[in-house]
Amino acid sequence: MRIAIATAAALLLAASAHAQPQPIPLKCGKGSTQTDMNLCADQAYRQSDKHLNEAYRSVIDRLKDDSTKTTQLQAAQKAWLFFRDAECAFSSGGATGGSIYPMVLSQCLDKLTQARTKELRGYLKCEEGDTSCPVPGKQ
């Protein structure tokens, strides 16, 4: 009997390991639960982070022939990430421990990430001869 139970349990575990997780439908907007709002805020932040990474890669591509500027951008981006995370940890501190905390944190991360993306994209639009812009124009 024990062997039958152990075999059945092993089969159930194996079947669940192969099951594909189903996406959770989000109810973003009026009448959402706090959990839904937390997930929606996280989803918005993740989308902004994706855009940030695309902009960053575009700037890195433009700097491929200048190792000094590439190193400077990498250092600036690391410092910015440290700042963003520290700032959002501080600014969302009033909600720590509450069910709203994940949403408040994600909203902060999203806002600062969008601002940084705008800065990086601005570097890609520099006018020829603009000495205040570290990124060369598209060739």
C-alpha positions in Angstrom: 0.0 0.0 0.0 2.8 2.4 0.9 4.4 1.8 -2.5 1.2 2.6 -4.3 0.8 5.8 -2.4 4.4 6.8 -3.0 4.1 6.0 -6.7 0.9 8.1 -7.0 2.6 11.0 -5.2 5.6 10.8 -7.5 3.3 10.8 -10.6 1.4 13.8 -9.4 4.6 15.7 -8.7 6.0 14.8 -12.1 2.8 15.9 -13.8 2.7 19.2 -12.0 6.3 19.9 -12.9 5.4 19.7 -16.6 2.3 21.9 -16.3 2.6 25.3 -17.8 1.6 28.2 -15.5 -1.4 30.0 -16.6 -1.2 33.8 -16.8 -3.2 35.5 -14.1 -5.7 37.9 -15.7 -5.2 41.3 -14.1 -8.0 43.7 -13.3 -6.3 47.0 -13.5 -8.6 50.0 -12.9 -11.6 50.8 -10.8 -12.8 48.2 -8.4 -9.5 46.3 -8.4 -8.3 44.4 -5.3 -5.1 45.6 -3.6 -3.4 42.4 -4.9 -4.5 43.3 -8.5 -3.3 46.9 -8.1 0.1 45.6 -6.8 0.4 43.3 -9.8 -0.6 46.0 -12.2 2.0 48.4 -10.8 4.6 45.8 -11.0 3.7 45.0 -14.6 3.9 48.8 -15.5 7.3 49.0 -13.9 8.6 45.9 -15.7 7.4 47.4 -19.0 9.3 50.7 -18.2 12.4 48.7 -17.2 12.2 46.9 -20.6 12.2 50.3 -22.3 15.1 51.5 -20.2 17.2 48.5 -21.2 16.4 49.1 -24.8 17.4 52.7 -24.6 20.6 51.8 -22.7 21.6 49.3 -25.3 21.0 51.8 -28.0 23.3 54.3 -26.3 25.9 51.6 -25.7 25.7 50.7 -29.4 26.4 54.3 -30.4 29.4 54.4 -28.0 30.9 51.1 -29.3 34.0 52.9 -30.7 34.7 54.9 -27.5 35.6 52.7 -24.6 36.1 55.6 -22.2 32.5 56.9 -22.7 31.2 53.4 -22.6 32.9 52.8 -19.2 31.6 56.2 -18.0 28.0 55.3 -19.1 28.2 52.0 -17.4 29.4 53.6 -14.1 26.7 56.2 -14.4 24.0 53.6 -14.9 25.2 51.5 -12.0 25.2 54.6 -9.8 21.7 55.6 -11.1 20.4 52.1 -10.3 21.8 52.3 -6.8 20.2 55.7 -6.4 16.8 54.6 -7.8 16.6 51.6 -5.5 17.7 53.5 -2.5 15.3 56.4 -3.2 12.4 54.1 -3.7 13.1 52.2 -0.6 13.2 55.5 1.3 10.2 57.1 -0.4 8.0 54.0 0.0 9.0 53.5 3.6 5.8 54.8 5.0 3.9 51.9 3.5 6.4 49.2 4.8 4.5 46.2 6.2 1.3 47.2 4.6 -0.5 45.5 1.7 -0.1 48.7 -0.4 3.8 48.6 -0.1 4.4 46.6 -3.3 2.3 49.1 -5.3 3.9 52.1 -3.8 7.4 50.7 -4.4 6.6 49.7 -8.0 5.1 53.1 -8.7 8.3 54.8 -7.5 10.5 52.5 -9.5 8.3 53.0 -12.6 8.4 56.8 -12.3 12.2 57.0 -11.9 12.8 54.4 -14.6 10.7 56.3 -17.1 12.6 59.5 -16.3 16.0 57.8 -16.8 14.7 56.3 -20.1 13.8 59.8 -21.3 17.3 61.0 -20.4 19.0 58.1 -22.3 16.7 58.6 -25.3 17.7 62.3 -25.3 21.3 61.3 -25.8 20.3 59.6 -29.0 18.9 62.8 -30.4 21.9 65.1 -30.0 22.4 67.7 -32.7 25.6 67.7 -34.7 28.2 69.8 -32.9 26.5 69.7 -29.5 29.5 69.5 -27.2 27.3 69.0 -24.2 26.1 65.7 -25.6 28.4 62.7 -25.0 26.8 60.4 -27.6 27.7 60.8 -31.3 24.9 61.1 -33.8 23.6 58.2 -35.8 25.8 57.3 -38.7 
